[in-house]
């Protein structure tokens, strides 16, 4: 049974890392601030979720698993709040949102 839990943890954590890399590539490659923000928040929230779900079988009990889920929930709330604030600032300042080609 421990071998199955280890394999599930490794698989889900690797998938989470892939989503973190995809979000980082979106941050670097997309043309304007709003699309970069969208790619980063979506991919990072899913990546962290996969890692947390993968770590749950490795925890000693329900208390530690609930702590991991609480961290994931708080991160999702913080990311959504910061994304909204950043998008509002980017739109209301009137600055050019597209990356300048130098």
C-alpha positions in Angstrom: 0.0 0.0 0.0 2.9 2.4 0.8 4.3 1.8 -2.7 1.0 2.9 -4.3 0.9 6.0 -2.1 4.5 6.8 -3.1 3.7 6.4 -6.8 0.6 8.6 -6.5 2.6 11.3 -4.7 5.4 11.2 -7.3 3.0 11.3 -10.2 0.8 14.1 -8.8 3.8 16.2 -7.7 5.5 15.8 -11.1 2.2 16.9 -12.8 2.1 19.9 -10.4 5.7 20.9 -11.4 4.7 20.7 -15.1 1.9 23.2 -14.4 4.2 25.5 -12.5 6.6 25.4 -15.5 3.7 26.1 -17.9 2.6 29.1 -15.8 6.1 30.5 -15.8 6.4 30.1 -19.6 3.0 31.9 -20.0 4.4 34.7 -17.8 7.4 35.0 -20.0 5.8 34.5 -23.4 2.3 36.2 -23.5 2.1 39.7 -24.9 0.3 41.8 -22.3 -0.1 42.0 -18.6 -3.7 40.6 -18.4 -2.9 37.4 -20.3 0.3 36.9 -18.4 -1.6 37.3 -15.2 -4.2 34.8 -16.3 -1.7 32.2 -17.3 0.3 32.5 -14.1 -2.6 32.4 -11.6 -4.5 29.5 -13.3 -1.5 27.3 -13.8 0.1 28.0 -10.4 -3.2 27.3 -8.5 -3.6 24.0 -10.3 0.0 23.1 -9.9 -0.1 23.7 -6.1 -3.4 21.8 -5.9 -1.9 18.7 -7.6 1.1 18.9 -5.3 -1.1 19.2 -2.2 -3.3 16.3 -3.3 -0.2 14.2 -4.0 1.1 15.0 -0.5 -2.1 14.0 1.3 -1.3 10.2 1.3 2.1 11.0 2.8 0.6 12.8 5.8 0.2 11.1 9.1 -3.5 11.8 9.5 -6.5 14.0 8.9 -5.1 16.9 10.9 -2.1 17.4 8.6 -4.1 16.7 5.5 -6.6 19.5 6.5 -3.7 21.8 7.1 -2.4 21.2 3.6 -5.9 21.8 2.1 -6.2 25.0 4.2 -2.9 26.3 2.8 -4.1 25.5 -0.8 -7.4 27.3 -0.1 -5.7 30.4 1.4 -3.3 30.5 -1.6 -6.2 30.4 -4.0 -8.0 33.2 -2.2 -4.8 35.3 -2.0 -4.0 34.7 -5.7 -7.5 35.7 -6.8 -7.4 38.8 -4.7 -4.0 39.9 -6.0 -4.9 39.1 -9.6 -8.0 41.3 -9.3 -6.0 44.2 -7.8 -3.2 43.9 -10.3 -5.6 43.8 -13.3 -7.6 46.8 -12.0 -4.4 48.8 -11.5 -3.2 47.8 -14.9 -6.4 48.9 -16.5 -7.0 52.2 -14.6 -3.5 53.6 -14.9 -3.8 53.8 -18.7 -0.3 52.5 -19.2 0.5 50.4 -22.2 -0.3 46.9 -21.3 1.6 45.3 -24.2 5.3 44.5 -23.8 7.4 46.9 -25.7 9.7 45.4 -28.4 13.1 46.8 -27.8 
